[in-house]
Amino acid sequence: MTRFGVGATADNTSNGGTTLGRIGFGYVYPDFNASFRYTTPSYSGTTLSVGLYDPSAIKTTTSQGAQGAFTADQSDLPRIEGELNISLAGISEGSNLAISGMYQEAQPTAAGQGGQEVEAKAIHVGGTLVGGPVAFTAHYYNGECLGITLQLDSGATSDDGKCRDHDGYYIQGTYNYGPGKIGVSWGGSYQDKAGNDTGSGYDVKKEQEMYTFGIYHNLAPEWLAVAEYSHATEDWYDKDAGDEEGESDIFSVGMFYLW
């Protein structure tokens, strides 16, 4: 729903990010690396995709650069990703169930970071049910060394290279009224502390949550008008006395020309 709006700004306490939906607030932004991918022919709407991707560095650094610089940047094998997309058109047209996963290993090459192998892995399940003009969507993911905002980055590990556990979800409901739709969604991304996170002097991100209300109206076949309101919150572990959650209210209006 929020891909045509602004949604969160990823690391919204510092105005960083992509302004592309709820990245970091319900799902993790993927690394669009060079890849070979095969998708099977559709069997009654169901497909299986498997890909080999140029591996990414698995990092602990954030956009603020406040953490240590642990980086596992050498991998002997490509990253593996796959997704099974199951059509549920037999229940209702436009409904589906998706199950996906990924795996990658890497080792640090910088002096003083040790030679331990880091393994990033994750699974995901989600889908959409459509009933007339109403659609309900829900997705959940869980992984290790996944990152809270950017896949395999933005805090995938502690300073000493230990994988953090990550998970998140979002749910969404929309109503199609003909020339457009209205919708509401809620979701969040979460991570656990690992390694030397406790007492490291850096407050590790704990969670990022956001709810969004939006209207997406087709003024004409080529013109899509969008209006959204989002409320985003962020919280950290080990906050000092008096520290509060980060909160942002984001209102956006805009228009797309599609051809």
C-alpha positions in Angstrom: 0.0 0.0 0.0 2.7 2.5 1.0 4.9 2.0 -2.0 3.1 4.8 -3.8 3.4 7.1 -0.8 6.2 8.2 1.5 5.6 6.1 4.6 8.6 6.2 6.9 12.0 7.6 6.1 13.8 4.4 7.3 16.0 5.9 10.0 13.5 8.7 10.5 15.2 10.3 13.5 17.9 11.6 11.2 15.8 12.0 8.0 17.8 9.3 6.3 16.3 6.6 4.2 14.4 6.0 1.0 10.9 7.4 1.6 9.6 4.2 0.1 6.8 2.6 2.1 7.6 1.0 5.5 11.2 -0.1 4.9 12.5 -0.9 8.4 9.0 -0.7 9.8 7.7 -4.1 8.9 10.1 -5.4 6.3 13.8 -5.2 5.4 15.0 -3.6 2.2 16.7 -6.2 -0.1 20.1 -5.9 -1.7 19.5 -5.7 -5.4 22.8 -7.3 -6.3 23.8 -8.9 -9.6 22.1 -12.3 -9.8 21.0 -15.3 -11.8 17.4 -16.2 -11.1 15.1 -18.9 -12.4 11.3 -18.8 -12.1 9.3 -21.8 -13.0 6.3 -21.6 -15.4 3.0 -20.8 -13.7 1.1 -23.9 -12.5 -2.4 -22.6 -11.9 -0.9 -19.3 -10.8 1.7 -20.9 -8.5 5.4 -20.2 -9.2 8.8 -21.1 -7.6 11.8 -18.7 -7.9 15.4 -19.5 -7.0 18.3 -17.1 -7.3 22.0 -16.9 -6.8 23.1 -13.3 -5.8 26.4 -11.5 -5.6 27.0 -11.6 -1.8 26.8 -8.5 0.3 28.9 -7.4 3.2 27.4 -8.2 6.6 28.0 -5.2 8.8 27.4 -3.7 12.2 27.7 -0.1 11.2 24.7 2.2 11.0 24.0 5.3 9.0 25.3 7.4 11.9 28.5 5.4 12.1 28.2 5.3 15.8 29.1 1.6 16.2 32.3 -0.3 15.5 33.3 -1.1 12.0 32.9 -4.9 12.0 32.4 -6.0 8.4 32.3 -9.5 7.0 33.1 -8.7 3.4 34.5 -12.0 1.9 32.3 -14.8 0.8 33.2 -18.0 -1.1 29.7 -18.6 -2.3 26.8 -16.5 -3.6 23.8 -15.6 -1.5 20.9 -18.0 -2.1 17.3 -16.7 -2.2 14.1 -18.4 -3.0 10.3 -17.9 -3.0 7.3 -20.1 -3.4 4.3 -18.0 -4.5 1.0 -20.0 -4.2 -2.1 -18.8 -5.9 -5.2 -18.9 -3.8 -7.5 -17.9 -6.7 -9.6 -21.0 -5.8 -10.6 -19.2 -2.6 -10.9 -15.7 -4.1 -9.4 -14.0 -7.2 -6.2 -12.0 -6.3 -5.4 -14.0 -3.2 -2.0 -15.6 -2.6 0.4 -17.1 -0.1 4.2 -16.5 -0.3 7.0 -18.4 1.5 10.6 -17.3 1.0 14.0 -17.5 2.5 17.7 -16.6 2.1 21.1 -17.7 3.2 24.6 -16.2 3.0 28.0 -16.7 4.8 30.9 -14.2 5.0 34.2 -13.6 6.8 35.9 -10.3 7.8 39.1 -9.5 6.1 40.2 -6.4 8.1 43.0 -6.8 10.6 41.9 -7.2 14.2 38.4 -8.5 13.4 39.1 -12.2 13.6 38.3 -14.8 11.1 35.0 -16.1 12.4 32.4 -17.0 9.7 29.2 -15.1 9.9 26.0 -16.7 8.6 23.0 -14.6 7.7 19.7 -16.4 7.2 16.0 -15.6 7.2 12.5 -16.9 6.4 9.3 -15.2 5.5 5.7 -16.0 5.1 2.8 -13.8 4.1 0.0 -13.3 1.7 -3.3 -11.6 0.8 -6.9 -12.5 1.0 -9.4 -10.6 -1.2 -13.1 -10.5 -0.7 -14.9 -8.2 -3.1 -13.7 -4.7 -2.7 -11.9 -5.6 0.6 -8.3 -7.0 0.8 -6.4 -8.1 3.9 -2.6 -8.5 3.8 -0.2 -9.9 6.5 3.5 -10.7 6.4 6.0 -12.0 9.0 9.8 -12.5 8.8 12.5 -13.9 11.1 16.2 -14.1 10.7 19.8 -13.9 12.0 22.3 -11.2 10.9 19.5 -9.9 8.7 19.6 -6.2 9.7 16.7 -4.1 11.0 16.4 -1.7 8.0 18.7 -2.7 5.2 19.3 -6.4 4.5 22.7 -7.6 6.0 23.4 -4.0 7.0 22.2 -1.4 9.5 23.1 -3.4 12.6 23.2 -7.0 11.4 25.8 -7.9 14.0 27.2 -6.6 17.3 30.6 -4.8 17.4 32.3 -8.1 18.0 30.7 -9.8 15.0 27.9 -11.8 16.7 24.6 -12.1 14.8 21.6 -10.3 16.1 18.2 -11.9 15.9 15.7 -10.0 13.8 12.0 -10.3 13.1 9.1 -8.1 12.0 5.6 -8.0 10.5 3.0 -5.8 9.0 -0.7 -6.1 8.5 -2.8 -4.1 6.1 -6.5 -3.6 5.1 -7.7 -1.8 2.0 -11.1 -1.0 0.5 -11.4 -0.5 -3.3 -14.2 2.0 -4.1 -13.8 1.9 -7.9 -11.5 4.8 -9.0 -9.2 4.2 -6.1 -8.7 2.7 -2.7 -8.3 3.6 1.0 -6.2 1.7 3.4 -4.6 1.3 6.8 -1.5 -0.6 7.8 0.5 -1.3 10.9 3.8 -3.0 11.4 7.2 -3.1 13.0 10.8 -4.4 12.8 12.7 -5.6 15.9 16.1 -6.9 16.9 17.7 -8.5 19.9 21.1 -7.6 21.5 24.0 -9.9 20.9 27.7 -10.2 21.7 29.1 -7.1 23.4 26.0 -5.0 22.9 25.3 -4.7 26.6 27.3 -1.9 28.0 29.1 -1.1 24.7 28.4 2.6 25.1 26.1 2.6 22.1 22.4 2.4 22.5 21.3 -0.5 20.2 18.1 0.0 18.3 15.3 -2.1 19.8 12.3 -1.6 17.5 10.8 0.5 14.8 7.0 0.7 14.5 4.6 2.6 12.3 0.9 2.9 11.4 -0.3 4.5 8.1 -3.6 5.8 6.7 -3.7 6.4 3.0 -6.0 7.2 0.0 -4.9 6.4 -3.5 -7.2 7.8 -6.2 -7.1 7.5 -10.0 -8.0 10.9 -11.4 -7.6 9.3 -14.9 -6.0 6.1 -16.2 -2.6 7.8 -16.2 -2.9 10.0 -13.1 -2.7 8.6 -9.5 -3.2 11.0 -6.6 -1.9 10.0 -3.2 -2.4 11.3 0.3 -0.9 9.6 3.4 -0.5 10.1 7.1 2.0 8.0 9.1 3.0 7.9 12.8 6.4 6.2 13.3 8.2 5.4 16.6 11.7 4.1 17.4 13.1 2.8 20.6 16.5 1.7 21.9 18.0 -0.6 24.5 19.8 0.8 27.6 18.5 4.4 27.2 19.8 6.9 29.7 17.5 8.4 32.3 15.2 11.0 30.6 15.7 9.6 27.1 12.5 9.0 25.2 11.4 7.1 22.1 11.8 8.8 18.8 8.5 9.8 17.3 7.6 11.2 13.8 4.4 12.3 12.1 4.7 12.2 8.4 2.0 13.7 6.1 2.4 13.6 2.4 0.5 14.4 -0.8 1.6 13.7 -4.3 0.7 12.5 -7.8 2.0 9.9 -10.2 1.9 9.9 -14.0 1.8 6.3 -15.2 2.2 5.2 -18.8 
